[in-house]
Amino acid sequence: MLDTQISDLEQRIESVIAREETSATRAGRLRSIPGISPVSAAMLIADMTKRGRMTLGEAAAMTGRAPVPVLSH
C-alpha cells in the first residue's frame, strides 16, 4: 500500500513538472546527469525555484552526491 502511494505521488509530481516549460526543461537537463533520479530532479527544481540559483556544490550536496554539508536556510 505504501509503495502504491509513493508511486502515485511521484507520478503527480512528474505531471506538475511536465506542465510548466521551464521546470520540464530543467528536469530533462537534470535527469541527463548520471545518478540523478526523477525524485532528485524534482527536489532540485523545487529548491531552485525557492532560491533562484544554486552552485554545483549545493546541487551535489542536495542530492547526496558530494561530501558537502547541506545548510538550512
Backbone torsions as a table, in degrees:
resi	resn	phi	psi	omega
1	MET	NA	-45.4	179.3
2	LEU	-62.5	-41.0	178.0
3	ASP	-60.2	-37.7	178.4
4	THR	-65.8	-41.7	179.1
5	GLN	-65.7	-42.1	178.5
6	ILE	-62.8	-45.7	179.3
7	SER	-60.5	-42.2	179.0
8	ASP	-62.6	-44.6	179.1
9	LEU	-63.8	-41.9	178.7
10	GLU	-61.8	-40.7	178.2
11	GLN	-65.7	-39.3	178.7
12	ARG	-65.7	-40.9	177.5
13	ILE	-63.3	-45.2	178.0
14	GLU	-57.8	-41.3	-179.3
15	SER	-64.0	-43.1	179.1
16	VAL	-63.9	-44.4	179.6
17	ILE	-62.6	-42.1	-177.8
18	ALA	-65.3	-26.5	-177.9
19	ARG	-73.5	-23.1	-175.8
20	GLU	-109.4	120.6	-171.2
21	GLU	-57.0	-46.0	-178.8
22	THR	-63.4	-45.0	179.2
23	SER	-65.3	-39.9	179.1
24	ALA	-63.4	-40.4	178.0
25	THR	-65.2	-46.2	178.0
26	ARG	-60.3	-43.6	-179.4
27	ALA	-60.9	-42.6	178.6
28	GLY	-61.7	-42.8	178.7
29	ARG	-65.6	-45.0	-179.4
30	LEU	-63.7	-41.7	-178.1
31	ARG	-70.1	-16.4	177.3
32	SER	-76.6	-11.0	178.3
33	ILE	-83.9	124.8	179.0
34	PRO	-56.1	133.6	178.0
35	GLY	92.2	-7.6	178.7
36	ILE	-94.1	113.4	-179.7
37	SER	-85.6	168.3	174.9
38	PRO	-57.7	-34.8	178.8
39	VAL	-67.4	-45.2	178.1
40	SER	-62.0	-41.6	179.5
41	ALA	-62.1	-43.8	179.6
42	ALA	-63.1	-40.8	179.3
43	MET	-62.9	-43.8	179.6
44	LEU	-66.4	-41.8	178.8
45	ILE	-61.2	-43.5	179.6
46	ALA	-63.1	-43.0	-178.6
47	ASP	-70.9	-38.0	178.0
48	MET	-63.8	-34.9	179.1
49	THR	-65.1	-40.0	179.2
50	LYS	-71.6	-40.9	-172.0
51	ARG	-94.9	-19.8	-177.7
52	GLY	93.1	-53.2	179.8
53	ARG	-149.3	163.9	172.4
54	MET	-151.5	154.3	179.0
55	THR	-78.4	166.7	176.1
56	LEU	-60.5	-40.2	178.7
57	GLY	-62.2	-41.5	177.7
58	GLU	-64.6	-42.3	178.9
59	ALA	-63.0	-44.1	179.0
60	ALA	-62.9	-41.4	179.3
61	ALA	-65.6	-40.0	-179.7
62	MET	-60.7	-33.5	-177.6
63	THR	-96.7	0.8	-179.8
64	GLY	77.7	20.1	-176.6
65	ARG	-96.9	-1.4	-179.1
66	ALA	-144.0	148.4	179.3
67	PRO	-79.7	54.6	-179.3
68	VAL	-117.6	127.8	-179.1
69	PRO	-66.6	144.0	175.5
70	VAL	-94.0	119.9	-179.6
71	LEU	-97.8	136.7	178.1
72	SER	-71.6	153.6	179.5
73	HIS	-98.5	NA	NA
